[in-house]
Amino acid sequence: MSDYEGVEDTLFIPLTARVNISKMFPEYFHDKKALEMENLVKDKQIEKKSSQYTMMASVARSYNMDQMTQEYIDKHDKCNIVNLGAGLETSYFRIDRKNAHYFEVDLPDVIELRKTYIGVGENEKFIKGDLFKLDWCNELDTTLPTLMIVSGVFQYFHEEEILEFIRNAKDIFENAELIFDATNKFGIRYSNIYVKRTGNKSALMYFYIENPREFSKKANCQLIECRGFYKDALKMLSDKLSLYTKISMKIADKRNNAMILHLRL
């Protein structure tokens, strides 16, 4: 990891998962671009300390967010898709973008890494910025229907910071929706243990949601959907997943240990 000075170590956890699951279960998830970037992961500690379940958790998040993004694009002739805290996410290459304008927003060192190893695609723009400051909004047409995607980011902040971000975004965008992943209190404890096990002892997580409807009321937003991670994975890979993974998935979905919220701002 030291080869990428200034870049958050947690960037490489989801990349490692996408690479490994693309190899193990391509019928469920295949990320060609991630496989091309496999050599970026210098520290093999992540793979060694990750279980089948933890890698599936990361990929199931991407799988479902891809579905939700595609549904949004299909509903609009023209729209903005904004990945906030984009990291090394490669969803741009996994979906049918049609006429959507794609924006990848992250801190300067991460954007430089994206430019070097991923490159800017057609109708895609990289923006250096802090997602909470919302300066990045100046780079896009806020009158267009806009879907903001926040994957694996909000957990590292506190609830009031998230609510303030949503309040500010509501003032800026005319027609916007937000999808983001969250865990409950149990899930946040488990996630912190896992991240520490992969070698990163500084990236603690704080934000969790016990009741999605109550959170949407706090945010003064309409809750369009609260989706579990694993319905499709359990159906498609029932004969290939380990017993521990299948049990963990079923429990996680039943107890909202891992979920994706879809809000209309």
PAGUMI-933881 format. One record per atom (N, C-alpha, C): z, y, x. Coordinates in steps of 0.2 Angstrom, whole numbers, padded with zeros to 4 digits, always signed. Each point is the difference from the previous one (the first is absolute). Layout:
ZYX
...
***
This chain:
+0000-0006+0004
+0000+0006-0004
+0000+0006+0004
+0003+0000+0006
+0000+0006+0005
-0007+0003+0001
-0005-0004-0001
-0007+0002+0001
-0002+0006-0005
+0004+0000-0005
-0002+0005-0005
+0006+0005-0001
+0001+0004+0005
+0006+0004+0000
+0000+0005-0005
+0006+0001-0004
+0000+0005-0005
-0002-0003-0007
-0002-0006+0000
-0002-0003-0006
+0005-0005-0003
+0002+0001-0006
+0005-0004-0003
-0002-0008+0001
+0005-0003+0002
-0001-0008+0001
-0001-0003-0007
+0002+0002-0005
-0001-0003-0007
-0007+0000-0002
-0004+0004+0003
-0007+0000-0001
-0003-0007+0001
+0002-0004+0005
-0003-0006+0002
+0003-0006-0004
+0005+0001-0004
+0003-0006-0005
-0006-0001-0005
-0002+0004-0004
-0005-0002-0005
-0007-0002+0003
-0001+0003+0006
-0007-0002+0003
+0001-0007+0002
+0005-0002+0003
+0002-0007+0002
-0001-0005-0006
+0003+0002-0005
+0000-0004-0006
-0007-0001-0003
-0004+0006+0000
-0007-0001-0003
-0004-0004+0004
+0001+0000+0007
-0004-0004+0005
+0002-0007-0002
+0006-0002+0000
+0002-0007-0001
-0001-0003-0006
+0001+0004-0006
-0002-0003-0006
-0007+0000-0002
-0004+0004+0003
-0007+0000+0000
-0003-0007+0003
+0004-0002+0005
-0002-0007+0003
+0002-0006-0004
+0006+0001-0002
+0004-0006-0004
-0003-0001-0007
-0001+0006-0003
-0002-0001-0007
-0005+0005-0002
-0006-0001+0003
-0006+0005-0001
-0002+0000-0008
+0001-0005-0003
-0002+0000-0007
+0004+0004-0005
+0006+0002+0003
+0005+0005-0003
-0002+0007+0002
+0000+0001+0007
+0000+0006+0003
-0004+0000+0007
-0005+0004+0000
-0004+0000+0006
-0002+0007+0003
+0003+0002+0005
-0001+0006+0003
-0004+0000+0006
-0006+0001+0000
-0004-0001+0005
+0001+0006+0006
+0002+0006-0003
+0001+0005+0005
+0007-0001+0004
+0005-0003-0004
+0006-0001+0004
-0001-0006+0005
-0004-0004-0001
-0001-0006+0004
-0004+0003+0007
-0004+0005-0001
-0003+0003+0005
+0005+0004+0005
+0005+0002-0003
+0005+0004+0003
+0006-0004+0003
+0000-0006+0000
+0005-0005+0001
+0003+0001+0007
-0005+0002+0005
+0002+0002+0007
+0005+0006+0001
+0001+0004-0005
+0004+0006+0000
+0007-0002+0000
+0002-0006-0003
+0007-0002+0000
+0002-0003+0007
+0003+0004+0004
+0001-0003+0007
+0007-0004+0000
+0005+0002-0004
+0006-0003-0001
+0000-0006-0005
+0000-0006+0003
+0000-0006-0005
+0006-0002-0003
+0006+0005+0001
+0006-0001-0003
+0000+0000-0008
-0005+0004-0002
+0000+0001-0008
-0002-0007-0003
-0006-0003+0003
-0002-0006-0003
+0005-0006+0001
+0004+0000+0006
+0004-0005+0001
+0006+0000-0005
+0002+0006-0001
+0006+0002-0005
-0002+0000-0007
-0006-0001-0002
-0002+0001-0007
-0001-0007-0003
+0003-0001-0006
-0001-0006-0003
-0007+0000-0005
-0002-0005-0002
-0005+0000-0005
+0001+0004-0006
+0006+0000-0002
+0002+0005-0006
-0001+0007+0002
+0003+0002+0006
+0000+0007+0001
-0007+0003+0001
-0004-0004+0003
-0007+0002+0001
-0004+0000-0007
+0002-0005-0004
-0003+0000-0007
+0002+0006-0004
+0006+0002+0001
+0003+0006-0003
-0004+0006+0002
-0002+0001+0006
-0004+0006+0002
-0007+0000-0003
-0003-0006+0001
-0007-0001-0003
+0000+0001-0007
+0005-0003-0004
+0000+0000-0007
+0000+0007-0002
+0004+0004+0003
+0000+0008-0001
-0007+0003+0000
-0004-0002+0006
-0007+0003+0001
-0004-0003-0006
+0000-0007-0001
-0004-0003-0005
+0001+0004-0007
+0006+0001-0002
+0001+0003-0007
-0002+0007+0000
+0001+0004+0006
-0002+0007+0000
-0008+0001+0000
-0003-0005+0004
-0007+0000-0001
-0003-0001-0007
+0003-0004-0003
-0002-0001-0007
+0001+0006-0005
+0006+0003+0001
+0002+0006-0004
-0005+0006+0002
-0002+0000+0007
-0004+0006+0002
-0007-0002-0003
-0002-0006+0000
-0007-0001-0002
-0001+0001-0008
+0006-0001-0003
+0000+0001-0008
-0001+0008-0001
+0004+0004+0004
-0001+0007+0000
-0007+0003+0001
-0003-0003+0006
-0006+0002+0002
-0005-0001-0006
+0000-0006-0003
-0004-0003-0005
+0000+0005-0006
+0006+0003-0001
+0001+0004-0006
-0003+0007+0000
-0002+0002+0007
-0002+0007+0001
-0006+0000+0003
-0005+0005-0002
-0006+0001+0003
+0001+0003+0007
+0005+0004+0001
+0001+0003+0006
+0008+0001+0001
+0003-0001+0006
+0007+0001+0000
+0002+0000+0007
+0006+0002+0001
+0003-0001+0007
+0005-0006+0001
+0000-0003+0005
+0004-0005+0002
+0004+0002+0006
+0006+0001+0000
+0004+0003+0006
+0005-0005+0002
-0001-0003+0006
+0005-0004+0003
+0005+0004+0004
+0006+0000-0002
+0006+0005+0003
+0004-0005+0005
+0000+0002+0006
+0004-0004+0005
-0005-0006+0001
-0006+0001+0001
-0005-0005+0000
+0001-0005+0006
+0003+0002+0006
+0001-0005+0005
-0007-0003+0002
+0000-0006+0001
-0006-0004+0002
-0003-0004-0006
+0002+0003-0006
-0003-0003-0006
-0008+0000+0000
-0002-0006-0003
-0008-0001+0001
-0003-0001-0008
+0004+0003-0005
-0002-0001-0007
-0007+0003-0001
-0002+0005+0004
-0007+0003-0001
-0005-0005+0001
+0001-0005+0004
-0005-0005+0001
+0000-0006-0005
+0005+0000-0004
+0001-0006-0004
-0002+0001-0007
-0001+0006-0002
-0002+0001-0007
-0006+0003-0001
-0003+0000-0006
-0006+0004-0002
+0002+0007-0001
-0002+0004+0004
+0002+0007+0000
-0004+0005-0005
-0006-0003-0001
-0005+0004-0005
+0000+0007+0002
+0001+0005-0005
+0000+0007+0002
+0006+0003+0001
+0005-0004+0002
+0007+0003+0002
+0000+0003+0006
+0004+0006+0001
+0001+0003+0006
+0007-0003+0003
-0001-0003+0006
+0006-0003+0003
+0003+0004+0005
+0007+0001+0000
+0004+0004+0005
+0005-0004+0003
+0001+0000+0006
+0005-0003+0004
+0005+0005+0003
+0006+0000-0002
+0005+0005+0002
+0005-0003+0004
+0002+0003+0006
+0005-0003+0004
+0002+0005+0006
+0005-0001+0003
+0002+0004+0006
-0006+0000+0005
+0000+0006+0004
-0005+0000+0005
-0001-0006+0005
+0005-0003+0003
-0001-0005+0004
-0003-0006-0003
+0002-0001-0007
-0003-0006-0003
-0007+0001-0002
-0002+0006-0002
-0007+0002-0001
-0004-0001+0006
+0002+0002+0006
-0004-0001+0006
-0001-0007+0001
+0005-0004-0001
-0001-0008+0001
-0005-0002-0005
+0000+0002-0006
-0005-0002-0005
-0007+0002+0002
-0001+0006+0003
-0006+0003+0002
-0003-0005+0006
+0005-0002+0004
-0002-0004+0006
-0002-0007-0002
+0004-0003-0004
-0001-0008-0002
-0003-0001-0006
+0000+0004-0005
-0003-0001-0007
-0006+0004-0001
+0000+0007+0002
-0005+0004-0001
-0001+0003-0008
-0003+0005-0001
-0001+0003-0006
-0006-0002-0004
+0001-0003-0006
-0005-0002-0004
-0004+0005-0004
-0005-0002-0003
-0004+0004-0005
+0004+0002-0005
+0000+0007-0002
+0004+0003-0006
+0007-0002+0001
+0003+0000+0007
+0007-0001+0002
+0002+0006+0004
+0006+0002+0000
+0002+0006+0004
+0007-0002+0002
+0002+0001+0007
+0006-0001+0003
+0004+0007+0000
+0006+0000-0003
+0004+0007+0000
+0006-0001+0004
+0001+0004+0005
+0007+0000+0003
+0005+0004-0004
+0005-0003-0001
+0005+0004-0004
+0006-0004-0002
+0005+0003-0003
+0006-0003-0002
-0001-0001-0008
+0000-0006-0002
-0001-0001-0008
+0005+0004-0004
+0006+0002+0002
+0005+0003-0004
-0001+0008+0000
-0004+0002+0005
-0001+0007+0000
-0006+0002-0005
-0004-0004-0001
-0006+0000-0005
-0005+0006+0003
+0000+0001+0006
-0005+0005+0003
-0007-0004+0000
+0000-0006+0000
-0006-0004+0000
-0004+0001-0007
+0003+0002-0005
-0003+0002-0006
-0006+0005+0000
+0001+0004+0005
-0005+0005+0001
-0007-0003+0003
+0000-0006+0002
-0006-0003+0002
-0004-0004-0005
+0002+0000-0006
-0003-0003-0006
+0000+0004-0006
-0005-0002-0005
-0001+0003-0006
+0006-0002-0005
+0005+0004-0001
+0006-0003-0004
-0002+0001-0008
-0006+0002-0001
-0002+0000-0008
-0003-0007-0001
-0002-0004+0005
-0003-0007-0002
+0006-0005-0001
-0001-0005-0004
+0004-0005-0001
+0002-0003+0006
+0007-0001+0002
+0002-0002+0006
+0005-0005+0000
-0001-0006+0004
+0005-0005+0000
+0003+0000+0007
+0007+0001+0000
+0004+0000+0007
+0003-0006+0001
-0001-0003+0006
+0002-0007+0001
+0006+0001+0006
+0006-0002-0001
+0005+0000+0005
+0002-0007+0001
-0002-0003+0005
+0002-0007+0002
+0004-0001+0006
+0006-0003-0002
+0005-0001+0006
+0003+0006+0003
+0000+0005-0004
+0002+0007+0003
+0007+0003-0003
+0000+0000-0007
+0005+0003-0003
+0007-0003+0002
+0000-0006+0002
+0007-0004+0001
+0004+0004+0006
-0004+0003+0004
+0003+0003+0006
+0003+0007-0001
+0000+0002-0007
+0003+0007-0002
+0005-0001-0005
+0002+0005-0003
+0005+0000-0005
-0003+0002-0007
+0004-0002-0005
-0003+0001-0007
-0002+0007-0001
+0005+0005+0002
-0001+0007-0002
-0007+0003+0004
-0001-0003+0006
-0006+0002+0003
-0007-0003-0004
+0001-0006-0003
-0006-0002-0003
-0001+0004-0007
+0006+0001-0003
-0001+0004-0006
-0002+0007+0001
+0002+0003+0005
-0003+0007+0002
-0007+0000+0001
-0003-0006+0004
-0007-0001+0001
-0004+0000-0006
+0003-0004-0005
-0004-0001-0006
+0000+0007-0004
+0006+0003+0000
+0000+0007-0004
-0005+0005+0003
-0001+0000+0007
-0005+0004+0003
-0007-0002-0002
-0001-0006+0001
-0007-0003-0002
-0002+0002-0007
+0005-0001-0004
-0002+0002-0007
-0002+0007-0001
+0003+0004+0004
-0002+0007-0001
-0007+0002+0003
-0002-0005+0005
-0007+0002+0003
-0006-0004-0003
+0001-0006-0002
-0006-0004-0003
+0000+0001-0008
-0006+0001-0002
-0002+0000-0007
+0001-0007-0003
-0003-0005+0003
+0000-0007-0003
+0001-0005+0006
+0006-0002+0000
+0002-0004+0006
+0005-0006-0002
-0001-0006+0004
+0004-0005-0001
+0002-0002+0007
+0006-0004+0000
+0003-0002+0006
+0002-0008-0001
-0002-0004+0006
+0002-0006+0000
+0004-0001+0007
+0006-0003-0001
+0004-0002+0006
+0004-0006-0001
+0002-0003+0006
+0004-0006+0000
+0007+0002+0000
+0005-0004-0002
+0007+0001+0000
+0003-0007+0000
+0007+0000+0002
+0004-0006-0001
+0006+0003-0004
+0004-0005-0002
+0007+0001-0003
+0005+0000+0006
+0006+0001-0002
+0005+0000+0006
+0000-0006+0004
+0000-0006-0003
+0000-0006+0004
-0006+0000+0004
-0006+0002-0002
-0006+0000+0004
+0000+0004+0006
+0003+0006-0001
+0000+0005+0006
+0005-0003+0005
+0005-0004-0002
+0004-0003+0005
-0004-0005+0004
-0004-0004-0004
-0004-0005+0004
-0005+0003+0004
-0003+0005-0002
-0005+0003+0004
+0002+0003+0006
+0006+0003+0000
+0003+0003+0006
+0002-0006+0005
+0002-0005-0002
+0002-0006+0004
-0007-0002+0003
-0005-0001-0003
-0007-0002+0002
-0002+0004+0005
-0001+0007-0001
-0002+0005+0005
+0004+0000+0006
+0006-0001+0000
+0004+0000+0006
-0001-0007+0004
-0002-0005-0004
-0001-0006+0004
-0007+0000+0003
-0004+0004-0002
-0007+0001+0004
+0001+0004+0006
+0006+0003+0001
+0001+0004+0006
+0001+0007-0001
-0001+0003-0006
+0001+0007-0001
+0007+0001-0004
+0004+0002+0004
+0007+0001-0002
+0001+0008-0003
-0005+0004+0001
+0001+0007-0002
-0003+0002-0007
-0004-0004-0002
-0004+0002-0007
+0004-0003-0006
+0006+0003-0001
+0004-0002-0006
-0004+0002-0007
+0001-0003-0005
-0002+0001-0006
+0006+0002-0005
-0002+0005-0005
+0006+0002-0004
-0002+0000-0007
-0006+0002-0002
-0002+0001-0007
-0002-0007-0004
+0004-0001-0005
-0002-0006-0004
+0001+0002-0008
-0003-0004-0004
+0000+0001-0007
+0003-0006-0004
+0005+0002-0004
+0003-0006-0004
-0003+0000-0007
-0002+0006-0003
-0003+0000-0006
-0006+0004+0000
-0006-0003+0000
-0006+0004+0000
-0001+0006-0005
+0002-0002-0006
-0001+0005-0006
+0005+0006+0001
+0006-0002+0003
+0005+0006+0001
-0003+0004+0005
-0003-0003+0006
-0003+0004+0005
-0006+0005-0002
-0004-0003-0005
-0006+0004-0002
+0003+0006-0004
+0005-0001-0004
+0003+0005-0004
+0003+0006+0005
+0003-0002+0005
+0003+0004+0005
-0006+0004+0003
-0006-0003+0001
-0006+0003+0003
-0004+0004-0005
+0002+0000-0007
-0003+0003-0005
-0008-0002+0000
-0001-0007+0001
-0006-0003+0000
-0001-0006-0005
-0006-0001-0002
-0001-0006-0004
-0001-0006+0004
+0004-0005-0001
-0001-0007+0003
-0005-0004-0003
-0006+0000+0004
-0006-0004-0003
+0001-0007+0001
+0003-0002+0006
+0001-0007+0001
+0006-0001+0005
+0003-0006+0000
+0004-0002+0005
-0002-0007+0001
-0002-0002+0006
-0004-0006+0001
+0004-0004+0006
+0001-0006-0001
+0003-0004+0005
-0005-0002+0005
+0002-0003+0006
-0005-0001+0005
-0004-0006+0000
+0003-0006-0003
-0002-0006+0001
-0004-0005-0005
-0001+0003-0006
-0003-0004-0005
-0007-0003+0002
-0004+0003+0003
-0007-0003+0002
+0001-0004+0006
+0004+0002+0005
+0001-0004+0006
+0003-0007-0002
+0005+0000-0005
+0003-0007-0002
-0005-0004-0004
-0005+0003-0003
-0005-0004-0004
-0005-0002+0005
-0002+0004+0004
-0006-0002+0005
+0002-0005+0005
+0006+0001+0003
+0002-0004+0006
+0006-0005-0002
+0001-0002-0006
+0006-0004-0002
+0000-0006+0005
-0006-0003+0002
+0001-0006+0004
+0000+0001+0007
+0000+0006+0002
-0001+0001+0007
+0006+0004+0003
+0004+0003-0004
+0006+0004+0002
+0006-0005+0001
+0004+0002+0005
+0006-0004+0001
+0005+0001-0006
+0004-0005-0001
+0005+0000-0006
+0004+0006+0001
+0003+0002+0006
+0004+0006+0000
-0004+0006-0002
-0006+0000+0002
-0004+0006-0001
-0001+0001-0008
-0002-0006-0003
-0001+0000-0007
+0007+0002-0004
+0005-0003+0002
+0007+0002-0003
+0001+0007+0001
+0000+0003+0006
+0001+0007+0001
-0004+0004-0004
-0007-0001-0001
-0004+0004-0004
+0002+0000-0007
+0001-0006-0003
+0002+0000-0007
+0007+0004-0001
+0005-0001+0004
+0006+0004+0000
-0002+0008+0000
-0004+0002+0005
-0001+0007+0001
-0003+0003-0006
-0005-0004-0003
-0003+0003-0006
+0004+0000-0006
+0004-0005+0000
+0005+0000-0006
+0005+0005+0000
+0003+0002+0006
+0005+0005+0001
-0002+0007+0003
-0006+0001+0000
-0003+0006+0002
+0002+0002+0007
+0001-0005+0005
+0001+0001+0007
-0006+0003+0003
-0006+0000-0003
-0006+0003+0003
-0004+0002-0006
-0002+0006+0000
-0004+0002-0006
-0005+0006+0002
-0005+0001-0004
-0004+0006+0001
+0000+0004-0007
+0002+0007+0001
+0000+0004-0006
-0006+0004+0000
-0003+0001-0006
-0005+0004-0001
+0002+0006-0005
+0000+0006+0002
+0002+0006-0004
-0006+0004-0001
+0000+0003-0006
-0004+0006-0001
+0004+0006+0000
-0002+0005+0005
+0003+0006+0001
-0001+0005-0005
***
